[in-house]
Amino acid sequence: MEPGGATPLLDYFRRAEVDRDVRLMAAQGVLGLRPHEQQGILELLVDDSDAEIAEAARANLKAMTAPGTAADATPAEIPTAPNAEGKSALERIATMSPAQRLALAMRGNREERAILIRDPNKIVAVAVLSSPKITDAEVENIAKMANVSEDVLRIIGQARAWMKNYAIVSALTKNAKTPVAIALNLLPRLLEKDVKALTTDRNVTDVVRLAARRRLVPSK
């Protein structure tokens, strides 16, 4: 995502769709957010209806914006599930609360992100896309997945930074799970050989396949 701009997680907080335990963790600064994202969320939470959350947000915002505060200060320790030693990533994640999974989505490794992007809790998947560690290669792989939510694919398709990557644009257009409006919007950006491949691709929707055929018909 582009530094200094909106992120999927920040947009999610703006829509006030976040459970109390997650809001409290964000106010306490334990989600491993990037500085501009952390500040943006704290600015939202200082007016939270929950007094404990609002107080924690005010305290952390004051500390964050104090003169001499390092912009890359080390975030608080990530909360972990108990008795996780010796278990696989999938097993550890299965024992975590939604708030713990969200924190792990922001600060975990590639294997953990690959699991959490399919989490049934939408905000956890959104947090994966907001992770400072996520790479374009990971986003390309996510754009190819048929077992992620349409919301995840829509967020990718609306991110200008990721839409500069042709491989991601191509993967989204070819994914039958991608919302039709997003796929049709991306179709004109494909190379002719990729448009031609879509005309016979039974894995895409009829609407996208027909639109690809029209793209290849010479205008009169």
C-alpha positions as CSV (number, residue, x, y, z in Angstrom):
1,M,0.0,0.0,0.0
2,E,1.1,3.6,-0.6
3,P,2.7,5.2,2.5
4,G,0.7,8.0,4.0
5,G,-2.5,7.0,2.2
6,A,-5.6,5.1,3.3
7,T,-5.2,1.4,4.0
8,P,-7.8,-1.4,4.1
9,L,-7.6,-1.6,7.9
10,L,-7.9,2.1,8.4
11,D,-10.9,2.3,6.1
12,Y,-12.5,-0.5,8.1
13,F,-12.0,1.3,11.4
14,R,-13.6,4.4,9.8
15,R,-16.7,2.5,9.0
16,A,-17.1,1.6,12.7
17,E,-17.4,-2.1,12.1
18,V,-14.8,-3.2,14.7
19,D,-15.4,-5.2,17.9
20,R,-14.5,-3.7,21.3
21,D,-11.5,-6.1,21.9
22,V,-9.9,-5.1,18.6
23,R,-10.5,-1.4,19.2
24,L,-8.9,-1.7,22.6
25,M,-5.8,-3.5,21.1
26,A,-5.5,-0.7,18.5
27,A,-5.8,2.0,21.2
28,Q,-3.1,0.2,23.2
29,G,-0.8,0.0,20.1
30,V,-0.3,-3.7,20.0
31,L,-1.4,-4.4,16.4
32,G,2.0,-3.6,14.8
33,L,0.6,-0.9,12.5
34,R,2.6,1.4,10.4
35,P,3.0,4.9,12.0
36,H,0.6,6.7,9.8
37,E,-1.9,4.0,10.1
38,Q,-1.6,3.8,13.9
39,Q,-1.9,7.5,14.2
40,G,-5.0,7.6,11.9
41,I,-6.7,4.9,14.0
42,L,-5.8,6.5,17.3
43,E,-7.3,9.8,16.0
44,L,-10.6,7.9,15.4
45,L,-10.5,6.1,18.7
46,V,-10.0,9.2,20.9
47,D,-13.7,9.8,20.5
48,D,-14.7,6.2,21.1
49,S,-17.9,5.7,23.2
50,D,-16.0,3.3,25.4
51,A,-14.1,5.3,28.0
52,E,-11.2,2.8,28.4
53,I,-10.6,2.8,24.7
54,A,-10.8,6.5,24.3
55,E,-8.4,7.0,27.3
56,A,-5.8,4.5,25.9
57,A,-6.1,6.1,22.5
58,R,-5.5,9.6,23.9
59,A,-2.5,8.5,25.9
60,N,-0.9,6.7,23.0
61,L,-1.6,9.5,20.5
62,K,0.0,11.9,22.9
63,A,3.1,9.7,23.3
64,M,3.3,9.1,19.5
65,T,3.2,12.7,18.6
66,A,5.4,14.0,21.4
67,P,8.6,15.8,20.2
68,G,11.5,13.5,19.8
69,T,9.4,10.4,19.5
70,A,10.9,8.0,16.9
71,A,8.6,7.3,14.0
72,D,9.8,3.6,13.9
73,A,9.4,2.9,17.6
74,T,9.1,-0.8,18.4
75,P,5.5,-1.7,18.9
76,A,4.2,-3.5,22.0
77,E,4.5,-7.3,22.2
78,I,2.0,-9.2,20.1
79,P,-0.5,-11.2,22.2
80,T,-0.2,-14.9,21.6
81,A,-2.4,-18.0,22.2
82,P,-1.5,-20.1,25.2
83,N,0.2,-23.5,24.9
84,A,1.2,-22.9,21.3
85,E,4.7,-24.4,21.5
86,G,5.3,-27.3,19.1
87,K,2.1,-26.7,17.1
88,S,1.8,-26.0,13.4
89,A,0.9,-22.5,12.2
90,L,-2.6,-23.7,11.4
91,E,-3.1,-25.3,14.8
92,R,-1.8,-22.2,16.6
93,I,-4.1,-19.9,14.6
94,A,-7.1,-22.2,15.3
95,T,-6.7,-21.6,19.1
96,M,-6.5,-17.8,18.8
97,S,-9.2,-15.2,19.4
98,P,-10.2,-12.9,16.5
99,A,-8.2,-10.1,18.1
100,Q,-5.1,-12.3,18.4
101,R,-5.5,-13.4,14.7
102,L,-5.8,-9.8,13.7
103,A,-2.6,-8.9,15.4
104,L,-0.8,-11.9,13.9
105,A,-2.1,-10.8,10.4
106,M,-0.3,-7.5,10.8
107,R,2.9,-8.9,12.3
108,G,3.1,-12.5,11.4
109,N,5.1,-14.3,8.6
110,R,4.2,-15.2,5.1
111,E,2.9,-18.7,6.0
112,E,0.6,-17.2,8.7
113,R,-0.7,-14.5,6.3
114,A,-1.5,-17.2,3.7
115,I,-3.7,-18.9,6.3
116,L,-5.3,-15.7,7.7
117,I,-6.3,-14.2,4.3
118,R,-8.9,-16.9,4.3
119,D,-10.1,-16.2,7.8
120,P,-14.0,-16.1,8.1
121,N,-13.7,-12.9,10.1
122,K,-13.5,-10.2,7.5
123,I,-11.4,-7.8,9.5
124,V,-8.7,-10.4,9.9
125,A,-8.4,-10.9,6.2
126,V,-8.4,-7.1,5.8
127,A,-5.5,-6.8,8.3
128,V,-3.5,-9.2,6.1
129,L,-3.8,-6.8,3.2
130,S,-2.7,-3.9,5.5
131,S,0.4,-5.8,6.8
132,P,3.6,-3.8,6.4
133,K,5.3,-7.1,5.5
134,I,3.0,-8.2,2.6
135,T,4.7,-8.3,-0.8
136,D,3.4,-7.9,-4.3
137,A,4.1,-11.6,-4.9
138,E,1.8,-12.5,-2.0
139,V,-0.9,-10.2,-3.3
140,E,-0.6,-11.8,-6.8
141,N,-1.1,-15.2,-5.2
142,I,-4.1,-14.0,-3.2
143,A,-5.5,-12.5,-6.4
144,K,-5.5,-16.0,-7.9
145,M,-7.3,-17.7,-5.0
146,A,-10.8,-18.9,-5.4
147,N,-11.3,-19.5,-1.7
148,V,-10.9,-15.9,-0.5
149,S,-13.9,-13.5,0.0
150,E,-15.0,-11.2,-2.8
151,D,-14.3,-8.3,-0.4
152,V,-10.6,-9.2,-0.3
153,L,-10.4,-9.2,-4.1
154,R,-12.3,-6.0,-4.3
155,I,-9.9,-4.3,-2.0
156,I,-6.9,-5.4,-4.1
157,G,-8.6,-4.2,-7.2
158,Q,-9.2,-0.8,-5.7
159,A,-5.6,-0.3,-4.5
160,R,-3.8,2.0,-6.9
161,A,-0.4,0.8,-5.8
162,W,-1.2,-2.9,-6.6
163,M,-2.9,-2.0,-9.8
164,K,0.5,-0.8,-11.1
165,N,1.5,-4.5,-11.1
166,Y,0.5,-6.2,-14.3
167,A,0.7,-9.7,-12.8
168,I,-1.8,-8.7,-10.1
169,V,-4.2,-7.1,-12.7
170,S,-4.0,-10.2,-14.8
171,A,-4.6,-12.5,-11.9
172,L,-7.7,-10.6,-10.7
173,T,-9.2,-10.5,-14.2
174,K,-8.8,-14.2,-14.6
175,N,-10.3,-15.0,-11.1
176,A,-14.0,-16.0,-11.3
177,K,-14.4,-14.9,-7.7
178,T,-13.4,-11.3,-8.5
179,P,-16.5,-9.0,-8.6
180,V,-17.6,-8.6,-12.2
181,A,-17.4,-4.8,-12.1
182,I,-13.7,-5.0,-11.0
183,A,-12.8,-7.6,-13.7
184,L,-14.5,-5.6,-16.4
185,N,-12.7,-2.4,-15.3
186,L,-9.3,-4.2,-15.5
187,L,-10.0,-5.9,-18.9
188,P,-8.8,-3.0,-21.1
189,R,-5.5,-3.0,-19.3
190,L,-4.6,-6.6,-20.4
191,L,-2.3,-7.5,-23.3
192,E,-4.0,-8.8,-26.3
193,K,-2.7,-12.4,-25.8
194,D,-4.2,-12.4,-22.3
195,V,-7.5,-11.0,-23.6
196,K,-7.6,-13.8,-26.2
197,A,-7.0,-16.4,-23.5
198,L,-10.0,-15.2,-21.6
199,T,-12.3,-15.7,-24.6
200,T,-12.0,-19.5,-24.1
201,D,-11.4,-19.6,-20.3
202,R,-14.3,-21.5,-18.8
203,N,-13.1,-20.6,-15.3
204,V,-14.2,-16.9,-15.7
205,T,-17.8,-15.7,-15.7
206,D,-19.7,-15.5,-19.0
207,V,-19.9,-11.7,-18.7
208,V,-16.1,-11.4,-18.6
209,R,-15.6,-14.0,-21.4
210,L,-18.0,-12.2,-23.7
211,A,-16.5,-8.8,-22.9
212,A,-13.1,-10.2,-23.8
213,R,-14.5,-11.4,-27.2
214,R,-15.8,-8.0,-27.9
215,R,-12.4,-6.4,-27.1
216,L,-10.9,-8.5,-29.9
217,V,-13.5,-7.4,-32.5
218,P,-12.0,-4.6,-34.6
219,S,-14.0,-1.3,-34.3
220,K,-15.7,-0.2,-37.6
